Amino acid sequence: MKILKGSIIPVLAVCSLAASAKAQEYFREYGTSWTSGGIGRLSPAATVFEGNEATGLPQIQPADELAKEDAYNLRLGNVDFAFAFGLGVEANDNIDLSDHNRESDIIFRPEFDIEGLWRISEDNKIRFGLGIGYAKYMDHSEFDSDSVLLAPNSAITWSVRHGTMTFTLRERLSYQEDPFDEPTLSGVATYRRWENQIGAEVDWAASEYTNIAVGYDRYDEWSKEEVFKSQDRGMDTVFIRPSYQISPSVAVGLSASFSWVNYKEDLQADSTVWLVGPYIKWRINDVLNLYAEVGYQQTNFDGTSVFQIFDPNTGKPTGGVITDDEDSGSMYAKVELVHVPTENFRHRLIASKTTELGLGSNFYDLYHVEYTIDWKIGENTSIRPALFYEYYETSGDQSEKAHRFGAALGIYRILTDHLTLGLDYRYLRKDSNLPDSDYYQNLGMLSIYYKF
């Protein structure tokens, strides 16, 4: 038995009870969270441009933080560009993350990337990036990309510095179809959705030791598939992050935010989310950095969410419903250790506990830990292993409890100053208390990437 909302989609009758609130990706900075399963976006460009960190999307950076001379390969006036093209050939033994009747395929993934920086003046800069891709399935053409894919790190930011203040406007638009970074999805080959984030931030250096950041962000999601239409929503977030530099190596601060979540359908209850908690940034020594944050997060839902029960064999409603009127109030936490013992070796350990919005439930609690390595083993060769484990539990009458484990290994060889060859492998495994929601997947990708 499965719970879905909205129209009946028989092919998704094996979908698990919840789907993550995908692009609450700025939780750690603004107040709602996102996880990529510790592996990140696997594409031909996975190691080239800013924004492909193993934990998923970072906060959109101000333009002046990306003004690196060696990051660009073409200059027109005071505008720098970097152009690159990649082609990945993926072998996947479980394209729809299924427990039974697993399907395999070969997928071609071309990608074109542009990065640019316009230095209007020393204190006035615009940074823009665009990643365009496509997925072509050899045996299952029904899963081919509906349109051109826009990478989640496609963004434009405008930063202006005036005196002790820096003003930043940002816009990020993406179109994605991969479901692998949605921990609660099973039995799904595609999760087609548009996402947009737009916001403004003011950073004020109030004194030599004190900085105050305040801002506003608007996030929207629009699904192209009827079964996920209930997740169409808008979210408005206001935030403040004051910090104080205690010493050259230690800064402490407070993170506080308030969000209004409004669903376009009437099936899932709207909600408000607030969180507040202290954080510390500590440069323990020249090679070791620590970030730690802990606080309280409260999510209140406006009314009761009602989910119909569907027969997974017929795709028809059984006549039963499941309701969820639970609110959430709990601690959240994140700890991140980054160790760079040599210029050729970097590794990172992250652990977090967050509360996410759900589909088929009001919310779920997510515990996540991951370990990643970036190791340059020769002048032109690097390897990037990654491991992660996570556990989540959903709210509602029929709670799902699931464990998910993943491992990845990437090997990259710089053939020339412009050409890089990559070989990636990823393993995912999920164990759930719900029937037909377990799966495992092996995925390999051979890629070639040319940076002009």
DRENPASE-172010 format. One record per residue (C-alpha): residue in one letter; x, y negated, z negated. Coordinates in pm, whole numbers, plus 50000, padded with zeros to 5 digits. Each point is the difference from the previous one (the first is absolute). Layout:
BEGIN
AXYZ...
//
This chain:
BEGIN
M500005000050000K501284965650096I498934964549944L499984975050283K498254967250046G498134985250294S499495019650323I500545037650018I503265008950171P500235038450014V503655000350102L500834982549673A497915022749783V503215012749843C501074965149898S500834997449633L497934979449763A502004968050003A502104978450227S502484975449865A499404962950016K502604999150271A501204965350016Q499914989149647E503705001950080Y500964969549802F499075014049657R503434996949853E500154963450090Y496354990050007G497785025349829T498895030650194S502175028550116W501105021150293T502045031550042S501535015550308G500695033049834G503614990149951I500945004850363G498924969150185R499144994050363L501645026250220S500664984550340P502874995050243A500654966549830A499915012849645T503534988549916V500444968850207F497744971749890E498974984149673G496855014749847N500525037550032E500885007549640A499355034949870T497324987949760G497984983750276L499324963850065P501904973749807Q498654965849926I500224978150310Q503264981349957P500474962550049A501794992050322D503154986949835E500605033949837L500325016150344A502314974450159K502935023550058E502134990950296D500895036150086A496365011250002Y499314984250341N501405005550349L498644971250209R499864962749933L497864975350192G500574965449858N499415003049627V497935031950033D501715033649942F498545032650133A500655037049962F498455024250250A500075037749972F498355030450156G499655035149864L498565033550102G499185027649752V499015035950078E498155014949703A499285036849932N497195004049745D498635033449875N496884985749828I498814968850179D496714997349803L501335008449651S497775031049980D499915028949757H498645024250262N500095001550381R503194979950018E500734983350335S503464991250130D501104976450275I502814980650163I499524962249981F501844973150195R500404966949816P501464970850198E500544967449813F501094964550083D501104975749729I500614962649993E501404979649715G500424962550016L501064970549789W499354963950092R502174975949802I498044967750032S502334985049743E502125012249710D496944998949773N497305008550254K499975034850159I497575023650172R500665037450006F497955023550218G500085037150072L498005023450219G500145037850029I498005015550285G499575037750031Y497915028350138A499405036949922K499455025150282Y499015035749902M500885027150249D497225024949908H497474979349802S499364969250211E496994991149782F502544987849744D501884977250241S500214964249881D496774981150062S502004968950083V503464985949952L501215005749646L501204969749807A502605008549736P499164990149640N503104978049982S498744977950286A499774965849842I500614963050029T501134977849712W500614962849982S502154986949716V500584963449919R502254988549719H499464965849846G502014990549696T499545026849735M497015016050176T499775025650280F496685003450185T499325032250192L497125008950231R499785036050121E497925021450230R500255037650057L497825019750242S500275037150071Y498165028150174Q500845034549864E498745035550048D502245023049793P498355014649686F503125014449833D500484970849762E496475003949861P500575024349710T496325009549960L499285008350365S499885035950124G498735015150324V500484967750193A502194994350308T499354962750036Y498974971449779R499544971850251R499804965949837W500894963650046E501514981949705N500724963349951Q501664981049718I500254962449994G501204978649713A501854970449862E502574997149720V501774971949819D503295006949820W501024972549760A503464998949847A498764981349693S503464999249844E503395016250031Y498645031049825T496244999350062N498125009350318I496245001050052A498335016750300V496284995950065G498005010350301Y496955013950173D499565029850233R497095012750208Y500015036350112D497505015750244E499565035250135W497865010550294S499685037050089K499465012050356E498545033349884E496475002449867V500895023249715F502294973349853K497734970050064S499094999349633Q503574988549935D499614968150205R500634972949746G501544966949914M502114992549696D500984965949865T502884998249752V501464971249803F503245005549811I502614983049785R503525012249917P502034977849767S503535011549919Y502904988849782Q503705007250053I501285010249657S503525005650125P501735003450337S499085036950001V496555000649833A496714983850097V496655005849833G496574990150120L496275005349996S497875013550285A496294991750001S497375002650272F496275001150058S498335016050303W496465000550138V499245030850215N496934998250227Y498915029650213K498074993150319E497765030749947D497695003749698L501145035249911Q503114992649796A499714975449716D501884967150022S502534993849728T502304975849827V503545009249904W502304981949763L503375008949859V502604983749783G503345011749872P503644990549941Y502915010350218I503784999449984K502704998550266W503345011149860R503295002150185I501555025149767N503374998150175D501414993650346V498585032650139L496815006449800N496734980349998L496835006249800Y496464987050051A497325009249747E496414988349968V497195011349771G496584985449939Y496265004849989Q497695003650300Q496214997149981T497625008250287N496294992749958F497475012450254D496794981650081G497385027449968T500135036750094S501575016150307V497865027450158F501525027550215Q498025025650200I500995036849987F500565016650337D500185036850092P503515004950147N498765027550234T497064981750157G500994964049941K496494993149871P498994984749666T499015025049733G497604975349841G502214994749699V501914968949902I502834992249766T500174966949822D502924981649848D499554971249758E503375002449825D502134969449940S503745002549953G502184985149730S503515013449948M503694992349990Y502024996450318A503755002950027K502905000350241V503705007149946E502564997250279L503725007649977V502304991850291H503605012549983V502604990350262P503285015649881T501754994350336E499314980750316N499195033150170F497635014949741R496754986449859H497295018549812R496764989949831L497605014849747I496454986949962A497215010849764S496584983849973K496495004149865T497214980550170T496245000050048E498674999950358L496634994150163G498485032050140L497695013750268G497585025449858S500844986049659N500334965849846F503705004049926Y502825024249931D503024999149770L503265006450184Y503335010849851H502924998350239V503755006349988E502514999750284Y503735001750062T501734987950317I503604999350122D501684979650273W503435015250063K502414990050273I502115031350041G502134987150283E500684968750196N497035006650229T497885025649811S497584996449711I497535022849824R496874990249807P498445026849778A496804993249803L497955019049742F496704990949838Y497325014049773E496624985549913Y496885009549808Y496604983550016E496595004249841T496824984150135S497024986349809G496395010950045D497855030749946Q502225023050203S503544989849924E502905010750218K503335008249837A502865004850244H503775002750015R502014989850305F503665006350073G502154988250287A503575002450123A501674983450294L503424998750161G501144976250270I503325001850184Y501004970150215R502934997250238I501104966950152L501125009350350T500864964550111D499534964949866H496495000850144L498935036650002T499025021449700L498935036549997G497805012649715L498835033649872D497315000549728Y498275028049810R497104996349756Y498155025049783L496724992249823R498035022349768K496764993549813D498245021349737S496474989549902N497275013849775L497484994550283P499415026950264D501574994850344S502064970349881D503415017049970Y502504997350283Y503635001350095Q501684984250300N503385002350171L500934971450231G503144993850201M500904970550219L502834994450246S500354963350087I502184977250204Y500064962949930Y501524972150207K500554965249854F500704975050276
//
